[in-house]
Amino acid sequence: MNYSISDIAKIISGNAVIKTENIIRFLLTDSRSLSTPEETLFFAFKTNHNDGHKYISDLYNQGIRNFVVQSEWNEHELFPGANFLFTENTLSALQQLAAYHRRKFQIPIIGITGSNGKTIVKEWLYQLLSPDFNITRSPRSYNSQIGVPLSVWQLNEQTELGIFEAGISQVYEMDNLENIIKPTIGILTNIGDAHQENFSSFKEKCLEKLQLFKNCNLLIYHSDNQLIKETILSCAFDFQTFAWSKSDKETQLFIEKIDNGKVNTTISYLFQNKQGEITIPFTDDASVENAIHCLATVLYLNPKHSKEDFRLKFMGLEPVDMRLDVKKGINNCIIINDTYNSDINSLNIALEFMSRRSFDNKLKPVLILSDILQSGIPLHIFYEQVAELIEKKQILHFIGIGNDLSKYADKFNISKEFYSSTSEFLVSDKINQLHDSIILIKGSRSFAFEKITERLAEKVHETMLEVDLDAVIHNFKYFKSKLRQETKIICMVKAFGYGIGSYELAKTLQDQGCDYLAVAVADEGDELRREGITMPLIVMNPEIHSLNTLFENKLEPEIYSFRILKAILKETEKRGLSNYPVHIKLDTGMHRLGFELKDMDELLSILLKQSTLKVKSVFSHLAASDSPQHDDYTRMQLNLFRNLYQQMETVLSYPFMKHILNSAGIERFPKYQVDMVRLGIGLYGISVVEKNILQPVATLKTTILQIKNREKGETVGYNRNGILERDSRIACLPIGYADGLDRKLSNRKGSVFINGKRCSIIGNICMDLCMVDVTDVEAKEGDYAIIFGKEISIEEIARQLDTIPYEILTSISPRVKRVYFKN
């Protein structure tokens, strides 16, 4: 369903400048995601920390001619031939357009909200119902104030059922989403701790989430949850309810029994006075609850179901992995793994993610794609759209796998090859011929593309450090919310990004609008430049022997002594440079590096007599901003810093930025933020204040190599220190002190997390291995063991070792594979 720009102007705006009547198919809110400019409408959002209007010029140069802008923006005459729709609030305009589009469809729409499980329930419903309905659903976890309208916009003439999730983080947000989704069927998954900090009580949050269903025909919920049950009754909304319960036989769906096996769970139920049974290939409580929500929904939509059909569908439920994994591959390749989630919307998202990964200009973009199932569009038209999308995303080589793709090979006008099956591709020699490429692997689950990923992935240590880029973004935004709009942020990515890997971190922060990155030495900056990082980089510890690297890569040095100042002055004069940016460090009490009060006259005298350097910023370092007992000392530092930079402002004839706050300082002393702040350990999820708001970024995990039964009294490991006090099952893990697992965690001081339980480390940790007691947990060879992450925090391990979280992170060996993922 297409709209003309004039149609959209009537829907969202009373004021428009329309030069050309264009048809709009795509809505754009992120300037980096452009693919079809001539049919795209860009919404310029203005937030506390960014302004989309500043990207209009670049987008215009890329071919966009349709824009929605804030009413006060008055530069439209600079862009001849472009259409501009003016509105008081561009986000509200996007939501208004999506709400109008939604009302064109008189079809069932399922709306899902809750604290957890929204995406799982949505994806499982898609798996269960897609054989019977052509479904439009939220891509990935697009459930925000922006994500929901972009999801609903995907509704088209072929859609027979819509499934959309809605997430909120504060009161009064759900009204907007309800107006867009207008669900006819609602599912409330649960009420938990997520975003609780913005609600006065759990009941207030429950009431707010229920606003999504105020115009529903039916609400599905778990009536054993008293909070949800009582809140629904207090609302007096005019909807029917479909409750399920494990204790009340009078509910529409009574769960008679739940049998947990080792790999499956069987759920016996009573519905319309008839007994039924399903088995799901999961055993955890969350999956069982999510499956019952899905069971209730499918029973409501299809009460005369075939028991055998139900049994097969639920037994075939597949894990929902909403992650895009990035890992090193063979032959100098980079692999982006996005298997098991294949439709054109998710393909577009994955291609956008791939296009932003400019690892190296020499890497060739390659796409391996399977048939996309259940599109609901005639295949010849559908694969024309796929081919058009791939070409616009500048894929240079395409590998199609499946009979449908092979049939429509002529639609793809790029370098290409086709195979009827994954097996056919794997037995060919093509997989070993791929080199110097960035490869997106995207396929429907039935094609078993994990076999391709396994073959292409670099064979390294089984121990890995998983890095959650969404957690990085969450933490960055949290600290940004503490700042004034004009305050800039320097993010610390020194020491290989505190051990998690600097490039993916830097690229993510560059995408998020971070102002500066800081590295320790010039070589770290050189590596980031070679990987495509273009934003300003500060070198905190410039070394005289690396000045050539510094200047060749346009890195900005910290200057902390007269020796380094004179060396850099000499080099800039030799190169004929002028106004080269530098950052002056002042020592206000850390007593490590920096100019002191007694140095100020000489420092200012040197700076005034030269023209090759320009002070970009002046800064200092707080010694104890995370310790309340030292707050008087911190305030002394803050006051001294103000006196010193004011002295420099008086002497220098140009403005410069000032910064002193680190992560703890941002949280505890925000009024001293001046022009910039430096975000370090807080970015990685470590806080001395808001421990429940920040998200852990890194998970160190490994796999069980072998399990042996040992009798009481036997010993395990070197020096026979691991004496067993009972008959035990001992698992050997491929991680040791050479990987960063501190040897002081030996002999039950430390533990790992396996299948829901802590398992003590037995005996001495070896260089490459350690042993753990799995007697009390169902574990088998190949199972994952988590060293740290959400289950065992970095802070806890630091306390055990009487050290700080920084050391735990930065101790992870380079030989440990880093795997990056993003939802």
Steps between C-alpha positions, in 0.01 A plus 500: 500500500670815379434862590583813304687775678184713474301224671749491785496880527124489556538227764773658714539864407315818422810670360701356214723603212448243223698538179459149351226241552693194624378159614624398847571136583769532768524698823847596624597616848870409495705679234744207485235254379415650162451260208219628271521881506243577230219325695614591852358754747749615765381610844745743665474437874623758744602359839694621801821359354462506124326681217399314186477826305878513477493188280260645242777636280678163477174317432405752234835438329424125512173553313229541766240761405240450772542626856292549813649781710427705809297815436777735615752359249517751215780387267283319244578755226858369494375171349337558160251241384453350847169457682473613862219424743504720810376380837528595865644159590648262243472194726130570551465539124658157442265347753200679349585369152541142628169523690323617182657212306390249766136604465502392135505136613199316640694191606591337831789678668673344799666746739753368751647676801653407834832523679651189339421252226342737248735416215503126572119482506479703179749282316350174625153615395646572158645147485169347611263710287694580181385180324141629533539879472709746304648688796660842542689524829740732680853440372727384780408701812364814332271591789589863580338833419688492168513123446124445527398744223774366273368148564134585437597679178594154363132395485403437136219368283613140548502518882241280669626530858720755675710425810666799665676542833501818707755597762498798735740638757287766668142614556286651222695328222253219428218727377705588192574134423139392555383760250742358241454125555129498588516131592189286478665226709732581790761293681647615832804278560597601857600787724861504624785729600589638154490886497348499849709805592259722302183373670383562855376142541449174314128576487565833328712321241235233452231766455713679243564182301128414504430823312605312186187287531235760586329457160573126459239235442693247708786491752706186566679490836620277786240527777721339766687831510294686761641841410396462136162348589411773750622780274292371207191495722568855619524632143143408400602496132238368261688196373448129543771307679660166421680396817724202559582357838680216671270514805152614392307239302234758409732697271468464124831312485589287801855364513462161664862390506848607393758221463858621461733254333867542419441661161119531465202617703155346468203724586164335564198730485121518510320720243125503432465190718746308281843386602802575286875475514794673336873444529753778450877454446585723800515446876547843662212670680500807274464289185215302659314822588558644151379176340178504704428857388543377143282194570219721630522726195498215248211329680299822484569545129448133416286328766430200273865415462640162410682350799767351275549830319540679834743242628724533195491879495595545864763227491651684203535834678845639437721714724470870434842652453457869428872560486726601219833331581825639361806277501824440315491258211745303293708661225487849650120510497258654747182299563166657596277215613125568482359155438153382601327835444422542133251747356549808288472744792763321708715464186489876457603553864787252470624662178495840668704358789743350249536824303608684818776251570776660295764263637729567210434659162652192338241262642245387242131499606356149449151376583409133551119477504249214508149491359281732705193307604138620538533844341135508390602673175523331158853365485603674178403837650646419840844401370507810279468699823774294666732548202429873497579529872825304466616713209422824683696381803801458266555128549776399257445124504183302571468132589141376489404167655163338437275398212305826492808721483649276233179526299512880502876537452444733202360767738847556650720721285821467699777243534306192617479126538221268611468165673189291563598416857745574779658159450565572133672826591710335771631223274600754237839664537350850500501537877881471507536749216340783696770738621547863602123539532240613748236227479140526621349153553121514517264205464180333608558243773408204280812568291733435797730792419684443828699244301618777268587727792697220664699437182574867438581598858864514600584192706628637827483439871160369620502765771338825387417847625152599383450876471146639503506814284142583604620515861777740392236721337273479805780602737614780270146640486462473877806717564398735220166551675692641800651778288392829352423492128816693413740290712727280290610146585842340469479120518802307616589209270861467609659165589317318218171655612556398865557149369176455304638608161541857386375500139141378540470716809635804315274442199195468723586820687570683175153398379347623826640850460781483754718811465847363576676171563810468715773238463810446710774505234534600136510141375147445632385807310679382187312167516165673532576728205593198287169341593301801377445709815492865390391685815745703713741285704694614805824322592529509878864390524683619188854368474774695329605206281143469361442861395512406132213255553313766693520767231449266205167391649387846614496391865472766769759465778460563869783724620591451865865616529742752357703217348211369290383856423839597357530177301158551339576868432820401324320240288213732400748773401696249292181395321386858445176448689288768660231484769544125549252396774645396837354433844672641809492291814509667841588323824247607763555217744540166324876563516571286198540697174430864425607860547471638852415848628869589516539417129226730370706810425758306296233293324300805394815681390593212266148471361481872429830506308407233242237450228539134404285370788153597612356396834185303424426416862636531850425224747585332826440163665304440820675271745205370702169610349348157575574520875264711717756506780727706272237747375672795667818412309301468178345844551847640563610356165194640323561849641871491419423388145260793458766745622763359265289495183369849576861616520563346156181655359624841609833462319408307183317695232268219389247270667572139591300219661535387860439159653570326830211258569551127451221236518452530877531876475218518243271314740604667825608853400304584181493874565877509433469360146623825332549436123584131480510183710702179470304177509708196589405203716135608513470430128582137576220467758688573823352766729548609858151654507236354263580130516158392369484736202826427321522178299800265498673521165722191505440130568800269526395144422650169402387141441535177694770284340455185709318376809641227726365324808736509797474342845517666837860554612647524151679817393463719193773709337855611575646455848197287595334800664155407373404232753147373440278482808235286325453291188498762225457576133786722386485702178810628322475843334738643235581819688795574726718778630647555152148601393450738791343270761692604809676209674396638839145380424622140538383255764136602533569871539346561159211344314342485155136490392373191315136430409355718772734412787834609640776242485812539712847498346681188626877484542754739356418692184743396225649706219239386244244303704302495820274246668159558658262290710180424304366235739187705579412615150377326187799559274646326199806543284458795267281702739591863559665619821478872580801649678348845536198686362151559634514185712837568666593867488842642432466698822453180699816346356691822565393489866611137526842595367523826696542700181291721271273412203744667259758230567252218442397636160843597375654168606308301237763361263507601131478130413143495635264544206285815513147456364286813458124498476219749460125458511 
